[in-house]
Amino acid sequence: MLENEVIIVNGVPKQIYENLINDCVKYSIISLPFTINRMNISNVKQRVLNIAKGKIAEALFKFFCEQNNIPSNFALCTTPFWTVDRRDFLLHGDEWDIKNNFIYHDGDMLVHYHYTELPALVPNRYHGDQWSKRTENTIPNSLNVKFLFTFLKNANLINGIRGREFLEIVLSESQIQFIRNLYCNKYKGQPQHNEPFTEEWFWEEMAYRGHTNYYNLFFRPFLVITGYCDRSTWDHFKDTGGLAGLNYRNYLNPSWYSRSRTGSLNFLNGTLWTTITNATCPISVLPSFLSMFKGLKDRMIYATTL
């Protein structure tokens, strides 16, 4: 794809944006007792934040689709808070998974690099991880599986120093302990077959234990929609991390990424970091999401192209 095919969702009204954030944060809090702790993070607020960030990208993309008459179906992929997530949406008979990553740069837009120079990342830590499940359809009668690659700015990066993240989770110690007890002593990250409790009960318990403003939003990052992959482009993806960490390293000069002593990869001089093995290729070698819709570039609302 070309840089002028990158979509920037930069026109979401303030109140709508903040409503989306609120819904995503609340979903992340109530679903945490039924979410496997794959990264082995003990901090409840950090786990809630990680879940919320992924939901925010999905919510912003859904808003973009609804406003621009893109015939995506999120309802068939929506699951209750106590069950396992499926793919994110259906489009043209295919099931899609949004792979969002967070980037670091000064200003609202990435200016020192091209968005198409960012990596497309699909977790591939072990057999059974997301990359190895790319042929597994989870929605009845769907045709294919596709991954869509999006990005959100997480914080400023000035002279190699990161600023404050755009979102902060705010919970009292009593609320943290309540959530931790549900996870550790009762549900242990396991999905349930039936609704384990009502949402009303949960939020009443949360309110009893503290405030009901569960987050601080410091700025509203734009959603960046880039390319997608399917079976026609899977051959472009190579593992990064571990012994395979040199794949695509010379895509740019100087090196596209470097590897720290802890094994994490630093792309584009600190613009993006990843700590796990991913199947990866540059966004530039993939088809753009924009290319799927003739004339969309000239009629988009709440969004622009570069």
C-alpha positions as CSV (number, residue, x, y, z in Angstrom):
1,M,0.0,0.0,0.0
2,L,1.0,3.6,-0.4
3,E,1.2,6.3,2.2
4,N,-1.7,8.3,0.7
5,E,-3.9,5.2,1.4
6,V,-3.5,5.5,5.1
7,I,-6.8,6.5,6.8
8,I,-6.7,8.9,9.8
9,V,-9.9,8.8,11.9
10,N,-9.4,12.3,13.3
11,G,-12.9,13.8,13.4
12,V,-14.7,11.8,16.2
13,P,-16.7,14.4,18.2
14,K,-15.4,14.8,21.7
15,Q,-18.5,13.5,23.6
16,I,-18.8,10.5,21.3
17,Y,-15.1,9.7,21.8
18,E,-15.3,10.0,25.6
19,N,-18.5,7.8,25.6
20,L,-16.5,5.1,23.7
21,I,-13.7,5.3,26.2
22,N,-16.1,5.0,29.1
23,D,-17.8,1.9,27.6
24,C,-14.4,0.3,26.8
25,V,-13.0,0.9,30.3
26,K,-16.1,-0.5,32.0
27,Y,-16.1,-3.6,29.7
28,S,-12.4,-4.1,30.6
29,I,-13.0,-3.9,34.3
30,I,-16.0,-6.3,34.4
31,S,-14.4,-8.8,32.0
32,L,-11.1,-9.1,33.8
33,P,-12.1,-12.0,36.1
34,F,-12.8,-14.0,32.9
35,T,-9.7,-13.0,30.9
36,I,-6.6,-15.2,31.0
37,N,-3.5,-13.3,32.2
38,R,-1.3,-14.3,29.2
39,M,1.4,-11.7,30.0
40,N,1.5,-12.7,33.7
41,I,0.8,-9.2,34.9
42,S,-0.1,-8.9,38.6
43,N,-1.1,-5.2,38.5
44,V,-4.9,-5.1,38.2
45,K,-4.9,-1.5,36.8
46,Q,-2.4,-2.4,34.2
47,R,-4.4,-5.4,33.1
48,V,-7.5,-3.3,32.8
49,L,-5.6,-0.7,30.8
50,N,-4.3,-3.4,28.4
51,I,-7.7,-4.8,27.7
52,A,-9.2,-1.3,27.4
53,K,-6.7,-0.2,24.8
54,G,-7.6,-3.0,22.4
55,K,-11.3,-2.3,22.9
56,I,-10.8,1.4,22.1
57,A,-9.3,0.7,18.7
58,E,-12.2,-1.6,17.9
59,A,-14.7,1.0,19.1
60,L,-13.2,3.7,17.0
61,F,-13.0,1.5,13.9
62,K,-16.7,0.5,14.4
63,F,-17.6,4.2,14.6
64,F,-15.7,4.9,11.4
65,C,-17.5,2.1,9.6
66,E,-20.9,3.1,10.8
67,Q,-20.4,6.7,9.7
68,N,-19.0,5.8,6.3
69,N,-21.6,3.1,5.4
70,I,-19.0,0.3,5.4
71,P,-21.1,-2.9,5.7
72,S,-19.3,-4.4,8.7
73,N,-21.1,-6.6,11.1
74,F,-19.9,-6.3,14.7
75,A,-23.0,-7.8,16.3
76,L,-22.3,-11.4,15.2
77,C,-18.8,-11.2,16.8
78,T,-19.9,-9.5,20.1
79,T,-19.7,-11.7,23.1
80,P,-20.8,-11.1,26.7
81,F,-18.2,-10.0,29.3
82,W,-17.9,-13.6,30.8
83,T,-17.0,-15.4,27.5
84,V,-14.1,-15.6,25.2
85,D,-13.8,-13.0,22.4
86,R,-14.1,-14.1,18.8
87,R,-13.0,-12.2,15.8
88,D,-13.9,-8.5,15.8
89,F,-16.2,-8.1,12.8
90,L,-17.5,-9.6,9.6
91,L,-17.1,-7.9,6.2
92,H,-17.9,-9.3,2.7
93,G,-18.4,-12.7,4.2
94,D,-15.0,-12.8,5.9
95,E,-14.2,-12.6,9.6
96,W,-11.7,-9.9,10.6
97,D,-9.4,-9.5,13.5
98,I,-8.1,-6.0,14.4
99,K,-4.4,-6.0,15.3
100,N,-3.8,-2.7,16.9
101,N,-0.5,-1.5,18.2
102,F,0.5,1.6,20.1
103,I,3.1,4.0,18.8
104,Y,5.2,6.8,20.3
105,H,5.9,10.2,18.7
106,D,5.6,13.9,19.2
107,G,2.5,15.7,17.9
108,D,-0.8,14.3,16.7
109,M,0.7,12.7,13.6
110,L,3.8,10.5,12.9
111,V,6.1,12.8,10.9
112,H,9.7,11.4,11.2
113,Y,8.6,8.1,9.5
114,H,5.9,6.9,7.2
115,Y,3.0,4.9,8.7
116,T,3.6,2.3,5.9
117,E,7.0,1.7,7.5
118,L,5.5,0.4,10.7
119,P,5.3,-3.3,11.3
120,A,2.3,-5.5,10.8
121,L,2.4,-7.7,14.0
122,V,0.5,-10.9,14.7
123,P,1.5,-12.7,17.9
124,N,3.3,-16.0,17.2
125,R,4.8,-17.0,20.6
126,Y,3.8,-20.7,20.4
127,H,1.8,-23.1,18.4
128,G,-1.8,-22.2,18.9
129,D,-1.1,-18.5,19.2
130,Q,-3.0,-16.0,16.9
131,W,-0.8,-16.4,13.8
132,S,-1.2,-20.2,13.8
133,K,-5.0,-19.8,14.1
134,R,-5.2,-17.7,10.9
135,T,-7.0,-20.5,9.1
136,E,-9.5,-21.2,11.9
137,N,-12.9,-19.7,11.2
138,T,-14.8,-18.9,14.4
139,I,-18.0,-17.5,12.9
140,P,-20.4,-20.0,11.2
141,N,-20.5,-19.8,7.4
142,S,-17.7,-17.2,7.2
143,L,-15.4,-17.5,4.2
144,N,-11.9,-16.5,5.2
145,V,-9.9,-14.9,8.0
146,K,-8.3,-11.5,7.6
147,F,-6.2,-9.3,9.9
148,L,-6.5,-5.5,9.8
149,F,-3.6,-3.4,11.1
150,T,-4.3,-0.2,13.0
151,F,-2.3,2.1,15.3
152,L,-3.0,4.6,18.1
153,K,-0.6,7.0,19.6
154,N,0.1,6.0,23.2
155,A,2.3,8.9,24.4
156,N,4.7,11.5,23.2
157,L,8.3,10.6,22.4
158,I,10.7,13.5,22.6
159,N,14.5,13.0,22.5
160,G,14.0,9.3,23.3
161,I,11.9,10.1,26.4
162,R,8.2,8.9,26.7
163,G,5.6,11.2,28.1
164,R,2.4,10.3,29.9
165,E,0.1,7.7,28.3
166,F,-3.2,8.9,26.9
167,L,-5.3,6.9,29.3
168,E,-5.0,6.1,33.0
169,I,-7.1,3.7,35.0
170,V,-8.3,5.0,38.3
171,L,-9.4,2.4,40.9
172,S,-9.5,2.5,44.7
173,E,-7.6,-0.2,46.7
174,S,-11.0,-1.7,47.7
175,Q,-12.1,-1.9,44.1
176,I,-8.8,-3.5,43.1
177,Q,-9.1,-6.1,45.8
178,F,-12.7,-6.8,44.8
179,I,-11.6,-7.5,41.2
180,R,-8.6,-9.5,42.3
181,N,-10.7,-11.7,44.5
182,L,-13.1,-12.4,41.6
183,Y,-10.2,-13.4,39.4
184,C,-8.0,-15.3,41.9
185,N,-10.5,-16.9,44.2
186,K,-13.5,-17.6,41.9
187,Y,-13.3,-17.4,38.1
188,K,-9.5,-17.5,37.6
189,G,-9.6,-16.1,34.1
190,Q,-11.9,-18.9,32.8
191,P,-14.9,-18.1,30.6
192,Q,-18.3,-19.2,31.9
193,H,-21.1,-21.0,30.2
194,N,-23.8,-18.9,32.0
195,E,-23.9,-15.4,33.2
196,P,-22.1,-15.6,36.6
197,F,-23.6,-12.3,38.0
198,T,-25.5,-9.4,36.7
199,E,-23.9,-6.2,35.6
200,E,-26.1,-4.2,38.0
201,W,-24.7,-6.2,41.0
202,F,-21.1,-5.7,39.9
203,W,-21.4,-2.0,39.4
204,E,-23.2,-1.6,42.7
205,E,-20.4,-3.4,44.4
206,M,-17.8,-1.2,42.7
207,A,-19.7,2.0,43.7
208,Y,-19.8,0.8,47.3
209,R,-16.0,0.4,47.3
210,G,-15.1,3.7,45.8
211,H,-15.7,6.3,43.0
212,T,-17.4,5.6,39.7
213,N,-15.0,7.6,37.5
214,Y,-12.7,4.8,36.5
215,Y,-10.2,6.6,34.2
216,N,-8.5,9.8,33.2
217,L,-8.2,10.6,29.5
218,F,-5.3,13.0,28.8
219,F,-5.7,13.3,25.0
220,R,-7.7,11.7,22.2
221,P,-5.4,9.8,19.8
222,F,-6.4,9.4,16.2
223,L,-7.1,5.9,14.9
224,V,-4.7,5.0,12.0
225,I,-6.1,2.4,9.6
226,T,-3.5,0.9,7.3
227,G,-3.3,-2.5,5.5
228,Y,-4.7,-5.9,5.9
229,C,-3.5,-9.5,5.3
230,D,-5.2,-12.7,4.1
231,R,-4.0,-16.0,2.6
232,S,-2.7,-14.1,-0.5
233,T,-0.2,-12.2,1.6
234,W,0.7,-14.6,4.5
235,D,3.9,-15.5,2.7
236,H,5.2,-12.0,3.4
237,F,5.2,-12.6,7.2
238,K,8.4,-13.8,9.0
239,D,9.0,-14.2,12.7
240,T,10.8,-11.6,14.8
241,G,12.1,-12.2,18.2
242,G,14.2,-15.1,19.5
243,L,16.5,-16.8,17.1
244,A,14.5,-15.4,14.1
245,G,15.0,-11.9,15.2
246,L,16.9,-10.7,12.1
247,N,14.1,-11.2,9.6
248,Y,13.4,-7.9,7.8
249,R,16.0,-6.1,9.9
250,N,17.5,-4.5,6.8
251,Y,14.1,-3.4,5.4
252,L,15.3,0.2,6.2
253,N,18.7,1.8,6.5
254,P,19.6,2.2,9.4
255,S,18.1,-1.0,10.6
256,W,14.3,-1.3,10.7
257,Y,14.5,-2.4,14.4
258,S,17.0,-3.3,17.1
259,R,16.8,-5.9,19.8
260,S,17.5,-5.0,23.4
261,R,19.3,-7.1,25.9
262,T,15.9,-8.3,27.3
263,G,14.9,-9.5,23.8
264,S,12.3,-6.8,23.1
265,L,12.3,-5.2,19.6
266,N,12.4,-1.5,19.1
267,F,11.1,-0.4,15.7
268,L,11.8,2.9,14.0
269,N,14.0,4.3,16.8
270,G,11.5,3.9,19.6
271,T,8.3,4.5,17.6
272,L,7.0,1.0,18.4
273,W,8.1,-1.7,20.9
274,T,7.2,-5.3,21.2
275,T,8.3,-7.8,23.8
276,I,7.0,-11.0,22.2
277,T,7.6,-13.0,19.0
278,N,5.4,-11.9,16.2
279,A,4.8,-12.9,12.6
280,T,5.8,-9.6,10.9
281,C,6.2,-7.7,7.7
282,P,6.2,-4.0,6.8
283,I,2.8,-2.4,6.3
284,S,4.0,-1.2,2.9
285,V,3.9,-4.7,1.3
286,L,0.2,-5.2,2.2
287,P,-3.0,-4.1,0.4
288,S,-4.7,-1.1,2.0
289,F,-8.1,-1.3,3.7
290,L,-9.0,1.8,1.6
291,S,-8.5,-0.1,-1.6
292,M,-11.4,-2.3,-0.9
293,F,-13.9,0.6,-1.3
294,K,-14.1,2.5,-4.6
295,G,-14.6,6.2,-4.1
296,L,-14.3,6.0,-0.3
297,K,-11.4,8.4,-0.2
298,D,-13.4,11.2,-1.7
299,R,-16.5,10.8,0.5
300,M,-15.1,9.9,4.0
301,I,-16.5,11.7,7.0
302,Y,-14.8,12.0,10.4
303,A,-11.6,10.8,8.7
304,T,-9.0,11.8,6.1
305,T,-6.2,10.3,4.1
306,L,-2.6,11.4,4.1
